[in-house]
Amino acid sequence: MSHKSLGTLLTDSWSFFQKHLAVFIAGAVIFGLIGGYLAHTMQKTGKEISTSMMNSMGVNGMPSQEKMQKMAELTMKAMQGNDAAKVELEAMGNQMEAMANQIEEHMDDGTGPTPAMTGKFAGIMGKGFLLSMLISILAATYFLSIAVFGLADIGSVINKTVSNVLPILGLWIWIFIRTFAWIPVIGIVTSIILGPRFIAAPLHLLEGKKSIFDSASMSYSETKGKWGKIFGNMLVAGIVVWIAIAIIGVVLTSFGTTGGILLAMLVQLGTAFLMVFGIQLARTVTK
């Protein structure tokens, strides 16, 4: 049994990625824009509700992102011995402490946020989380469809995505149960030990048209004794991809909202490449 080296896997994955770059970029734009818009909307809505809740208690001046960034900058200057920064940081700390005490007083005397306001906030955040999960599942199925079938036109990819999103969701739920079910007992160790063994499950489900349970079982059986190769290769590939994203991200974040949207698309492309790499690796370890 011959296995491809890490270098060969990365090269083959990159060649495949470049060959199908158009459909990968299309997916990154679609899901990056939707995900970015959702995140921006949830952040804005959450801020508005939080401000309303604080105003109802007579508390003003909630810490903004700019203020938190300012505190981080002052902390760095204070650590370098800047006395003026220490004084300003202490003053900001006192303001936040006074605000926290004021909120605590309102909570203690029963004049805090009403159950209706709290329920509204929780409901909106919950819907946002579910929508984010849905987008993630759709994006993953879209990229997996390209990686498995080698599709090069967006119409075919979308058709495969629509027809396979529920089976992929079911497979992930089943794998989650098998790998994370013991978390209350032995923690995340089980996911690290068992998770890599299911790397070929999407390949069997989509290409082999196996059932959810058969796909998971086949992958687990075929990868016996190959945990180290799978985990090691995926770890290195992940580090390479996310270092590249971090470096480019530093530049993108300087462009404000536009940069944030571009960064979201870049993250989608990084995820897509890792899925291609995972499928390439799965084909190798199951031969």
Order of alpha helices (4+ residues) and beta strands (2+ residues): alpha-alpha-alpha-alpha-alpha-alpha-alpha-alpha-alpha-alpha-alpha-alpha
